[in-house]
Amino acid sequence: MKKSICLLFIIMSVYSLSAQDSSASINGSIQDRNEIKLNALSLVIGAFDVTYERILNEESALGMNVFIPFDDDISDDINFYASPYYRLYFGKKSASGFFVEGFGLLSSVNVSEDFIFIDQFDDPVFTSSEDSGLEFALGVGLGGKWLTKSGFIAELNLGIGRNFIKVSDTDDSIVGKVGISLGYRF
């Protein structure tokens, strides 16, 4: 049931991103309303982190962030995450400047459990099993986006959330998102 709800949430988020009218206007004229960004900080730590954002109007946008690790140290803990978000901008330029966001975060994580049992000779035997599962968190974030006249973007963001659906009883109830991203508006 939990997986069905999470899958429905992702499908609805992707549909809402694609259902926007591409000929809609900002201030009465047709503007660039799509952005693609790459998180440079994630590349340094060993993960591919890309974001697509769709501008709804001068002060709001919807987006989807996908994180996929390629470094073994990170992929031991997390397989991927997808994070849809809604942002409200407070800058003078269209959909730029200081922002606050609300986000969901659906992640596939690896869970390992250690077991100790006694064999037939009364000796302890240590074993572990690994499994993966889905977790879901809701959170808030803030940041800043700078936009050049030619459409290049630099962005800093920080977010924190809480897991509501967890696959294990670990202390991983708090999740975070950090980004130093570069991109382009088209």
N, C-alpha and C positions, 0 to 999 in steps of 0.2 A: 504494500500500500504506500509506504514512504517513497519507494522508488518511482511509483506511478505519479505521485504528486510532484516530485522533483522533475520528472521528465515533462510533465504537463507545464510546469513553470518555465522550463527552458524553451519549449516549443512556443508558448505564448510570448516570451520575450523576443525570440527571433522573429516571430510573425509581426509583432508590433514594430520592430525595426524596419522590416521590409514593406510594411503596409503604408508608410508615409508617402504622401504625394510629392514626387520629385520636382514638380513645377510650382510648388508653393513658394511664397515670397517672404522676404524679410524687408521691412520698410517699403513695400510696394515694388521692389525690384527683385529679379531672380538672383540668388546668391548661391555660393558653394555651400552644400549642406552635409557633406560626408567628410569624415576624417579617418585616417588610418595611422596608428602610432605603434612604435616599438619601444619597450621598456629597456633602456640601456643598462640599468642596474641589475636586472634579471639576467641579462647576457653575461655580465661579469661573474655572477655567482653560479652560472651553469644552467640556465633555463631560457626557453623561448617564450616571451610574453608579448602578445600582440593584442591591440585594442581597435575595435571599430566603433565609431560614434556617429550618430545621426542627429543633426541639429533640428530641433522642433520649432524654435523661434529664437528671438534675440537673447533670451535669458534661460533657456532650458534645452536639455538634450537627453537622449537615451543612448546607452552604449552596451557593448559586450566585451569583456576582457577574458582571454584564454591564456592559461599558463601551462606549459608543457616542459618538464625538466629533461635535460639531456646529460647532466652530470650524475654519475652513479650515487654520490653522496646524498643528493636531493631526491633522486628517484627511489631510494630505499624507503623514504617516508611517504612521498606523495606521487601519484601517477599523473594527475592533471587537476586543474580546476577551471571552471567557467563561472564568470561573475557578471551578471547583468546589473546595470545601474541606471539611476536617474539623477541628473545634475541640475542644480539651479545656480546660474552665474550672476555675478554682481559687478562685472566690468563695464567699461564704456564701449568697447568694441563688441560686436555680435558674438555671443557664446565664447567669451574669453574673460580673463581676469580671475579674481577670487571666486571659488565655488564651494558649495557643500553638496554632498551626495548621499543617497541611500542605496545600499547594494545588497544583493543576495550572493552567496558563494556556495556553489555545489562542487564538492571535491571528492576525488577518488583517492583513498589513502590505504596504505599497507599497514596491517595490524599483525603484530607477532605476539604470541603467547608462549610462555615458558612453562613446562610441566616437569614435575618431579614425581617419579613413581618408584616403588620398590620391586626389584626383580625377584626371581625365585630363590636367590642366595642371600636375600635381605640386604642387597646393596642398592644405594640410590642411583637411579638412572635419570639423567637430565636430557630433556628433548624440547624442541620448540616447533611451533607451526606458524606459518604465515598465511594470511588471507587478505583480501582487499574488500573494501566496502565504501559506501557513499556517505558523506556527511553534508549537512546543510546548515549554513549560518546566515544571519542577517546582521547588517552593520551600517555604520555611518562613517563618512570621511570628509576631508576638506583638502584644498589645494589651490594651486594657481596655474593658469594657462596663459602663455604669451604667444601672440600670433603676429607674423610679419605680413606686410602688404602682399607679398608673393605667395602666401599660404603656408609657409613653414611654421611648425608648432614646437614649442618647448613646454613641458608640463612637469610639475612636481605634485605628488599627492600622497596622502597618508590616510589610512582607514583602519578601523578596529570594529570587530563584530563578535558575536557569540554563537557557538554551535547549538542548534536546537535539535538536530538529528545527529547522533553520534553512533559509531559502530563499536566503540569499546568504552570501558569505564576509566579511561585515562584522564589526565588533567588537561587535555587539549580542548577546553571549552572556549577559549579565546582565540580568535584568528586575527591576522593582520594583513594589510596590503600596503606596500610601499612602492612608489614609482618615480623614476626619473626618465621621462619618455620624450622621444623625438618623433615627429610625424609630419603629415601634410594634409591640408584641407583641400578637397576638390569638389 
